[in-house]
Amino acid sequence: MASLEQDRFARNYVTCLEKGDLAAARSLLFLWTRTYFSTLPTSPSRRDLTNPDLWGCLAQYASRSGDRAPVDDFWQQLDGVCPRTSTPTAIPLLGVPVLNRPDLLLRLLDSLDHPVETLAIVDNSIASGLADTAALSRLLAQLEREPPSGIGQVRVARPFANQGVASSWNAILTAFPEAPFALLVNNDVVFAPGVLAQVIERVDPSRPQFLPLLPAPQEFSAFAITPAAWDRVGLFDANFHPAYCEDLDFAERLRASGAVDWITPADLQGLQLRANPTASATIASDPRLEACNRTTFLLNSLWLHSRRRLEQPHRGTWMRRWLSQWVLEPATPQAAEVAIDAVAP
């Protein structure tokens, strides 16, 4: 939106408030929002979409009037925006939650036969009391210092305690919203030769897509997901903790959305199934984990079948995270302050 038109809308809105004419302010905000979206380019950048004047006026109006209709209209229209995307040549983001078994992580890394831009690992072993925690910690520190060949950077998140699978996946997705797509994988999975290159060929970052690399019931052991997909259905439900049933909930939401392409590559799944004949090596490696899982699995099942689970809002998660990043520009002596103090709540 041109700056002069933007300024005119802002001034007229202030005038409406000064006169106490909330009805006129409301009409103006609807018109401003329609103009804002109609003048966007076909595939806008984050800079194109950033409009603090409009956002501030919408929020202030809702705060003063109690009328949320203009704000809801804004979010609804934002759902229809398809931001600019890029076509990667490498796996842009490979995300792996880990709890134990550094040997399994090394086996996974050894199976990589295609470049990876960012390997993001969530270390859930801290305060776990497992025997290989120290060894895993040393391995992750080494990977950060010296990324394996073919991996651009290794980033490790170290929460205070085991955050669970759903929270770990969420941490990976939300930390890297610029990634054209994410490939999330359990640490006990390996990639069959040629599969990673095929994933890049088959995923379209501009569309809401979900591509599982293993057939049911292991679809969420390794899967690619685009930002547009989790923007429509939201993040994983962290109420499923630490593992199991989060995949069933997310699959239900994916299918219910009607807008997400669920891609089933039978050839790739066949290759992956032959390369991964067993499942759940992480929990099966320690009888104490198996005993704990027998209890938490039942609690997660109880949450899965509750009506309360279905009442949570999800849509627009990626867009809000992507737009709200703090991208710091180099400081200049005459940097302009972007704000609309006159209409601040």
URRAGI-V469218 format. One line per field, one symbol per residue. ss: DSSP state (H for helix, E for strand, C for the rest). phi: phi as a letter, one per 30 degrees, with the letter a starting at -180 (. if undefined). burial: # if it has 24 or more other C-alpha atoms within 12 Angstrom, else .. Layout:
# URRAGI-V469218
ss: ???
phi: ???
burial: ???
This chain:
# URRAGI-V469218
ss: CCHHHHHHHHHHHHHHHHHCCHHHHHHHHHHHHHHHHHCCCCCCCHHHHCCHHHHHHHHHHHHHHCCCHHHHHHHHHHCCCCCCCCCCCCEEEEEEEECCCHHHHHHHHHCCCCCEEEEEEEECCCCCCCCCHHHHHHHHHHHHHCCCCCEEEEEEECCCCCCHHHHHHHHHHHHCCCCCEEEEECCCCCCCCCHHHHHHHHCCCCCCEEEECCCCCCHHHEEEEEHHHHHHHCCCCCCCCCCCCHHHHHHHHHHHHCCCEEECCHHHHHHHHHHCCCCCHHHHCCHHHHHHHHHHHHHHHHHHCCCHHHHCCCCCHHHHHHHCCCCCCCCCCCCCCCCCHHHCC
phi: .edddddddddddddddddicddddddddddedddeddcddebddddeddbdddedddddddddciccedddddddddeddcddbbcdccddbccbdbbaheddddddddddbbebdbccccccddididdcdddddddddddddbeeejcdbccbcbddaddidedddddddddbdddeacccbddccbcdeidddddddcccddcdbbbdcbdeccecdaacbcedddddciddddddbdaiiddddddddddddiccdcccdedddddddddbdcbhdddddbeddddddddddddddddeccdeeddddbdiddeddddcdccddedbecdddcabedcde
burial: #....#..######..#....#..##.######..##..#.....#..#############........##.###..##.####...#.#################.##.##.#############...#.##..##.##..#...##..########...###############################..##.###.##############..##################################.##.....####.#..##..##..#..#####.....#...#......##.##....#....##########...................#..
